[in-house]
């Protein structure tokens, strides 16, 4: 599935800006993601990518933006690739985050992913993450 599939298209109607009638994607708005005692913290390894981590923790590569939005100072804005040795916060309240995203972007509240369940709905572990801890803290990691 294309990451642009659910993003709306619009046409330019302003003669002072660019080509009248030119199509463009409507910007997406990402919700703030508050800290939670249920968040998981993972240390990245060389070669980790946001989409791979999203698949590992959420079962859906399209949810990479949740990890990026939860770690704005640690994740590069222009790439899905990550440096090794970075401690990332992996939010676990995926349903609420996706619902807030959908509402903010006027696309309803349906959720298309079906994350695996282990109580919190987030599978833990897997190769590529050198350490994982859940809960607690929340300070300056």
Secondary structure as UniProt FT lines:
FT   TURN            3..6
FT   STRAND          9..11
FT   TURN            15..17
FT   TURN            20..21
FT   STRAND          23..25
FT   TURN            37..38
FT   STRAND          40..44
FT   TURN            46..47
FT   HELIX           50..58
FT   HELIX           61..63
FT   HELIX           64..70
FT   TURN            71..74
FT   TURN            77..78
FT   TURN            84..85
FT   STRAND          87..90
FT   HELIX           94..104
FT   TURN            105..106
FT   TURN            127..128
FT   STRAND          129..134
//
